[in-house]
Amino acid sequence: MGKILRRTFLIGTAAIAGGVAFGAYQLNKTYPNPLEDDLVEGETTFNPYVKITSDNTVTILVPRAEMGQGVTTTLAALVAEELDVDMADIKIEIAPASYAYYNSAMLADGAPLAHYNRSTMASVMRSSMSGLGKILGFQVTGGSSSVADAYDKLRLAGCTARETLKLTASAESGVAIAELKTESGKVILPDGKTLTYGELAEAAAKLDPPSDIKMRSASEWKILGKSTPRTDTLAKSTGAPIFGIDVELPDMLYASVKMNPRLGGKMRSFDATEAKKIKGVVDVIDITGPEEEKFGGGVAVIATNTWSAFKGVNAVKVEWDKGPYPATTDGIMDVIETALKAGNGDNLRDDGDVALAFADAPRDKVIEAQYRVPYLAHSTMEPMNATAQLKDGRLDIWTGTQAPTVVRSDCAYEAGVEEENTFIHSTYLGGGFGRRGEVDFARFAARVAKSTNGKPVKVIWTREEDMTHDTYRPASISNWKARIGDDGLPVAIDGQIATPSIVASVMARTFPSLSPIGPDNTITHGAFDQPYTVENYRVSGIKAPVDIPIGFWRSVGNSYTGFFQESFLDEVANKSNLDPIEMRLKLMKDHPTAVGVVKKVAEMANWSTPTTKGRAKGFAFTLSFGCWVAQIIEVVQTDDGIKIENVWCAADIGEALDPAIVKTQLQSGIIYGLSSALGQEITFTDGMVEQTNFDSFDAMRINQCPTMEIEILENADHRGGAGEPGTPPSIPALANAVHALTGKRIRSMPLSNEVEFYS
Amino acid sequence: MKLNVNGKDIEIDVEPDMPLLWALRDLVGLKGPKFGCGIAACGACTVHIDGEPTRSCSIAIEDVTGAVTTIEGISNGKDLHTVQKAWIEKQVPQCGYCQSGQIMGAVALLENNPNPTDEDIDETMSGNLCRCGSYPQIREAIKHAATLKVEA
């Protein structure tokens, strides 16, 4: 990225100005096809997504990280559908790092707008943000945006290649293009003769694609719209070495890191005497970086195998400095509470006159509640790791990353080599959930590689290092107040949410020269942008100054705002003696998509049938990442604690390209959310994270996993995502179910601090 | 140190306290068993020792006396194991990182109990963590594998 771009990269509403200022030149320019430099003999490329070899091997390049969400299937299917190749015949490769694979949909969805806001102004803001995504060349997997971003681009890539191949076949056979058909990697002539794509590819790649090409309509689809077997299942069922941690290179060294457990704090001194005595340990080096990168001080132990490196980091004696935040959870929560009391937040929703509505409200018509959530770790199954080799002015990085172009620019800078001499080899990800959008693990590998004399080095974090050095989901405290009208419905709602700013934390690490301005959309999304109509309705986001590294955790702010608002609406319904679903339906009556999923889930769960003693159901709804999701959770009291027995979920993402994958993504998001409610919290003492492994920060196990029924509706006008939206409503739906079962209104996560769950 | 892995006798030069997991991954070159936690809390590293499912991250190589089987050793080289077939048919994996361990757990379960109930599955498999939450498909696949075994 150029200096000007860096300076003008602003977040939130201010980004409009930035986007427009770049003008048409920047927006219209195309990035070069990164595949052109790397072709082997007999191989041709048509665009950044398609390679064809003379033996008729068709390779589809997937521009996003495969972390379980199925992009190596669904994105490949977008190309295959237009190109007319069978899914079983194609080869899939993860695309290299390149600005050509920019994601514009994620930034467009990051505009501080409700998904259903389709006004002209909203459209201007979205297209400006989207342009910014292109200009910055952000190759990022996040925001549940992969399909929305790829939908036109990848179908067009397949279509263009197909039509160019037909043009070539027409020139070779003398048959008019209109009379040619394509099927299973072949062009078919009217007399039944066939020309394979492999035979045509070399000549075709020299032609300009025809200009009057037309993509197929959904009614003509053979692959999309149906469930396709995933392309990665065989590798993942045979233990294939596809993850970053599995990388093996000749002469490779191994390393592990030990950074200040008081996050961002300096290292006063270290003593490596004992560590160096361990067999297999090669070296112990200081890998403290510049202060602005915020990773703090620390060491790396380089060894001949992982185990020696792990023993080494445990044996290094270090004197750590203190961290830049209060040393205990209570101290940290005090900062957030103080910010909440001071108020003065950004009101991304401010309908009617909230102050006036409460000024003359009778006391018995007002309901108030305060909610809290803790810090959370991502705890991906595969601990952070990356492999790096720095040799003869060339840097190679092998890692599973959600942000390959950022990894490339940061690691190039780290190693002092040019970006064009830096090569990112993206692997499959053993879980991402937002954690692998960070660059710390790759940067550390690049840093260690400066000390290995050209040998490759695989840097693996211990689980303890991973758990205690995350970019956490931040804690938050939130106040809610409603005035209830004569019909029991709220006539005024005032929600205030205080939390450290995720965008500010990410920006400070990633672009230290910039200070983001404007509201941080992630503080209140999931609350300000819900399809509820209330006459006086305000949602305010307050930035709390706590300097603990925080980041994007599956569903980001929705992971707590959904809990706050949907718990509160349940409380309002209870106070008014209204059925929580009937009340929601009245509040969301202007939004038929929302009404559709709520009615559907109520029907799936037989909501209107009373539950028997010892069982109860809870409901919640959240619109996030363009996906409208309603859930009902049923809990049952057992002798061994409360058991989650059933989850019903109805979700509308508009057109579902692969219904089975969409369903499993929602399922995954629900289990991720329920895992947090069942017992996850990151706490601090003496400035250090107290939870160090799965024994103290666990997640849902198979014996706790409910029966799940998920229905996908396709009525929404605009395309939504699937990877994250399952998470937000799962947490309040469980809290509301626990209230219905026990009468206990739990306003603080995790629920396990107040009730016992079956385990 | 002598070791029998997937039917082959091998000799590796290794410190006796090295966990079996790291010997397999770094020295034998078998990447199927995965590192998740290092304290036998997640099951990603599960292998069989004389048929018994074992967390390879928490057993020192000097304590390994039996024959070791990793996921690379459960198919006969040509055909996948029944459990792997069921895993593919039921489309179990998402990110896939825990699945070697899940499959090794499921293979051992079905050896001991050819027709497990949901409760049997839940009890035996609760030591294997999956952060993607593929549990409903794991249950289905294990029951499917049980029927495939009968047919075979």
Chai-1 contact restraints between the chains, C-beta under 6 A:
chainA,res_idxA,chainB,res_idxB,connection_type,confidence,min_distance_angstrom,max_distance_angstrom,comment,restraint_id
A,M67,B,C95,contact,1.0,0.0,6.0,A-B,restraint_1
A,G68,B,Q94,contact,1.0,0.0,6.0,A-B,restraint_2
A,G68,B,C95,contact,1.0,0.0,6.0,A-B,restraint_3
A,G68,B,C132,contact,1.0,0.0,6.0,A-B,restraint_4
A,R230,B,Q91,contact,1.0,0.0,6.0,A-B,restraint_5
A,T233,B,I88,contact,1.0,0.0,6.0,A-B,restraint_6
A,T233,B,P93,contact,1.0,0.0,6.0,A-B,restraint_7
A,K236,B,P93,contact,1.0,0.0,6.0,A-B,restraint_8
A,K236,B,G96,contact,1.0,0.0,6.0,A-B,restraint_9
A,K236,B,Q99,contact,1.0,0.0,6.0,A-B,restraint_10
A,S237,B,Q84,contact,1.0,0.0,6.0,A-B,restraint_11
A,S237,B,W87,contact,1.0,0.0,6.0,A-B,restraint_12
A,S237,B,I88,contact,1.0,0.0,6.0,A-B,restraint_13
A,G239,B,G32,contact,1.0,0.0,6.0,A-B,restraint_14
A,G239,B,I71,contact,1.0,0.0,6.0,A-B,restraint_15
A,G239,B,E72,contact,1.0,0.0,6.0,A-B,restraint_16
A,G239,B,S100,contact,1.0,0.0,6.0,A-B,restraint_17
A,P241,B,K31,contact,1.0,0.0,6.0,A-B,restraint_18
A,D246,B,K31,contact,1.0,0.0,6.0,A-B,restraint_19
A,K279,B,E15,contact,1.0,0.0,6.0,A-B,restraint_20
A,N305,B,D26,contact,1.0,0.0,6.0,A-B,restraint_21
A,T306,B,W22,contact,1.0,0.0,6.0,A-B,restraint_22
A,T306,B,D26,contact,1.0,0.0,6.0,A-B,restraint_23
A,W307,B,M18,contact,1.0,0.0,6.0,A-B,restraint_24
A,W307,B,W22,contact,1.0,0.0,6.0,A-B,restraint_25
A,M381,B,G36,contact,1.0,0.0,6.0,A-B,restraint_26
A,M381,B,Y97,contact,1.0,0.0,6.0,A-B,restraint_27
A,M381,B,C98,contact,1.0,0.0,6.0,A-B,restraint_28
A,M381,B,R131,contact,1.0,0.0,6.0,A-B,restraint_29
A,E382,B,Y97,contact,1.0,0.0,6.0,A-B,restraint_30
A,G430,B,C95,contact,1.0,0.0,6.0,A-B,restraint_31
A,G430,B,Y97,contact,1.0,0.0,6.0,A-B,restraint_32
A,G431,B,C95,contact,1.0,0.0,6.0,A-B,restraint_33
A,G431,B,R131,contact,1.0,0.0,6.0,A-B,restraint_34
A,R463,B,C37,contact,1.0,0.0,6.0,A-B,restraint_35
A,R463,B,G38,contact,1.0,0.0,6.0,A-B,restraint_36
A,S668,B,Q94,contact,1.0,0.0,6.0,A-B,restraint_37
A,S668,B,C132,contact,1.0,0.0,6.0,A-B,restraint_38
A,S668,B,G133,contact,1.0,0.0,6.0,A-B,restraint_39
A,I671,B,G133,contact,1.0,0.0,6.0,A-B,restraint_40
A,N693,B,C37,contact,1.0,0.0,6.0,A-B,restraint_41
A,N693,B,I39,contact,1.0,0.0,6.0,A-B,restraint_42
A,F694,B,C37,contact,1.0,0.0,6.0,A-B,restraint_43
A,F694,B,A41,contact,1.0,0.0,6.0,A-B,restraint_44
A,F694,B,C42,contact,1.0,0.0,6.0,A-B,restraint_45
A,D695,B,A41,contact,1.0,0.0,6.0,A-B,restraint_46
A,A699,B,R131,contact,1.0,0.0,6.0,A-B,restraint_47
A,R701,B,S126,contact,1.0,0.0,6.0,A-B,restraint_48
A,I702,B,D122,contact,1.0,0.0,6.0,A-B,restraint_49
A,I702,B,M125,contact,1.0,0.0,6.0,A-B,restraint_50
A,I702,B,S126,contact,1.0,0.0,6.0,A-B,restraint_51
A,I702,B,Y135,contact,1.0,0.0,6.0,A-B,restraint_52
A,N703,B,D122,contact,1.0,0.0,6.0,A-B,restraint_53
A,N703,B,S126,contact,1.0,0.0,6.0,A-B,restraint_54
A,C705,B,Y135,contact,1.0,0.0,6.0,A-B,restraint_55
A,M708,B,P136,contact,1.0,0.0,6.0,A-B,restraint_56
